[in-house]
């Protein structure tokens, strides 16, 4: 597949993100409060240009033969060396791929994302390789997020874009093993602390714990920075989709969290 001009997905992420009120971008009218439902978060002032204009942001999980073919396409790119994976080859969970189609804006800017979990010495529920394709099937960019236990006993995030290291840092979030993480991934709104941080908002929208919301906030801050446009909103959604199950109705709410 041909490779097109890249869109930067990963930015420099700081711990300050977790203390920033959700929806604190210039376009936001008010922050999301802890414990709000996805619908309530969606009703807040939108941080995406598309949402302000009433444009739909739709995200649909792809299944069946189409998903299998997309996974096969990515596997071929990896095997041919066109997509570089920094984790050991055996750590890539090739039968665990999930794919989404994301469309945004009046012109329906379309991105298809395919994510493979990464296991081994990494946190499988959160570590992943995500490849983005445009509407013509060309690779826009691929990103790899490796989440592991750091020397301090916290989650450590290492991020790559197109095979190149972009970020490596201690999150300050206490490490949990995969079994604990899987429980936290379905923790629901009861786990949301009394906070209106990005982490708490993501926890509420996605139905995960605040700790998982915080890790996702770290990993996706670069691609979900506001203000977002119909071009960048699908990329933010694709990043989130690499970590958690995303419903189409919650895309605007996710955007509002950053």
N, C-alpha and C positions, 0 to 999 in steps of 0.2 A: 504494500500500500504506500502511496506517496506521502511524504511528510510536509505539512503546511507550516506557515509561520506560527511561532509558539505564542501562547498566552500565558503569562506568568501566573502560576497558581499559589506559589509558596512565598510568603513574606517573612520578615523577621518578627517573631512572636515574643512577647514579654509577659512576665507574670502579672503585670498591671492589667492585662486583659480581663483577668478573672474578677477584678474589683470594679471594672467599668460597668455602670448600670446598663441593662439590656436596652437596646433601642436608643442609645445615647448619641447616634450619628446626627448630623445637622438636619436631616430630613425627618427625624423622629419627633412625634408630638408629645409622647410621654413614655416612661419606661415600663417594661413588663413587670408585674409583681409575681413573687414566688407563689407557686401552686396554681397558677392560672392554667386553664385548658388551652389546647391548641387553637380552638375557635376564638377564645378570649384574646390570646396573643395576636391572632390574625387581625383582630379588630383595631389594634393599635396603629399609630401612624407608621406607614410603611417606609422601609429604608431602601426600597428599590425604585428606580425610575419607572419601571414597567408597572409596578403596583400602583404608583401614584397616578398613572395614566389609565388605570383600569385594565391593563393588559394581564392576561392570564399567564400564570407560570404553572405548567403541568408537568408532573413527573410520574411516569408509569413504569413499573417493573416489567421487564421482558422475560417471558418464559418459553418453554418448549424448544422446538427445533431452532428458532431464531437465536435464543440465548445460547444454545449449544454451539451454533455456528460462530457467534461472536467470541465465545470462549476459545474455540478452535483457531480463530483468526489471531487472537492475542497470543496463544500458545505458539503459533507459527512465527510470529514476530519475535518472541523470546528465543525460540530455538535457532532462528536465523541470525540472532545478534542485533536485530534492529531495535529491540527493546532490551535495555540492560537492567538486570536485577542484581542488586547488591547483596541481598540475603542469599544464603546457600541455596542452590537449585532445589535440593530436597525439601526445603522449608516452604516452598510455594505449594499451596493446597489447590491443585489444578482441577479437582472435581468439586470445588466449593465456590465457583465463580457465580456472581450475580450481575445482572445487567439492567440498566435503566435507560429510558429515553426521556430527555428533558426538552421542553419547548417553552419559549418565553417571548413576549412582545407581539406586536401586531404582525410583524413579518415572520413570527414563529421561528426565531433562531433556534436551531436544533443541535443538540449534543447527545451522543450515545456514550454512556460510560460502562466499562466492564471492570469489575474489581475481583481480585483473587485474594483470599486470606493468606497470611503468612504465619507459620507456626514455628516449631523448633524452640529456639531460645527466646522467641518473641511472644508477646501476648496475642494469641491467635484471634480472640474476638475483636481486636482493634487494629492490629497490624495488617497492612494491605498494600497491594500494587493495583493502581487504577489507571486505565488507559482510556483516553477520550478521543472519540471520532467525530468528525463533522458530518453534515448531511450527505456528503459524497463518499463517506467511508474512509477519508484520509485521517491519519493520526494528527490531532491538534497538539497534544502533549501527554506525557505519562508521568505519574508521580508515585513514589514509594514511601510509605511511612512505617518505620520500624519502632515499635514501642516495647520497651523491656524494663527490667529492674536495674536501676542505677546503683552506683556504689553507696549512695546515701540511703538506700531503701525506698526511694521514690520512683515513680514512673519516669523513664528517660525517653525522650522522643528524638529520633533521627529522621530527617526528611531529605528526600532526593527529588529533583525535577529533571526529567530526561537523563537519568543516570548520574547526575552531578549533585554532590552534597550541597544542600542549601541551609540546613539548620540542624543543630544538635544541642540539646539542653535538658537540664534537670527541671521537671515541672513543679517540684515541691509538693506533689500529690502522692500520698502514701501508696505504695505498690500493693496490688491485689493479684492473686494467681488467677488462672483462667476460669476455674470453677467459681470463684467469688465474682469475677467479672461477669460471667454469664448470668448470675443472679442479679447483679446490679444493672444489667442491660434490660431487665424486665421489672425493675423496681417500682415503676409507676410514680405517680405524682406524690404519693405519701412520703417519698424520700426527699422531696424538695425542701431545702432549708429555708429559713426566713431571710431571704436575700433577693435582691432584684438584679443579680449579676448575670452575665452572659451564660455562665455555667448553669445557674438555676433555671433560667429561661429555657435553655436547650433541654434540660432535664424534664421540664414540664411539657414541652412540645413533643419530645421524642419518647417520653415514658421511660426514661432511664434515671439512674441516680445522679445526684449532683457531681459526684466524683467522676463518673463517666462523662457527664456533660462538660466538666472542666477539661478532661483530656481531649474531647472532640473540639472544644473551643480552641485549645492550643494548636491542634493539628490543622484546623480549617480557617484560622483567622486570616491567613494570607489570601485565600480564595474567596472569603466572605466579607472582605473589608467594604465598608460603605463609603460613598453611595454606590450601589450596584445598578447595572443597566440590563436590558434584555440580553446582552451578550454575555455578561459576567454572572448573572443570576443562575443560569444552568450549570455553570462551573462550580459555583458554591454548592448547589444542590447535589451535584455529582460527588463532591468531596464528602459531604455529610452522608450520602448514600453508601460510601465505602465503609462507614462505621456502624450505621444503625439503619433499621427499616424505616423508610420514609414514605408517607402517604402524600398524594398530590395536594390534598387540601392544606397541608401544613407548611408548604414551601414559603409562603409569605411570612408565616409566623417564625420560621427558622431565620429568614433574612432579618426580621425585626430584633432578633436576639443579639445581633452583632452591632 
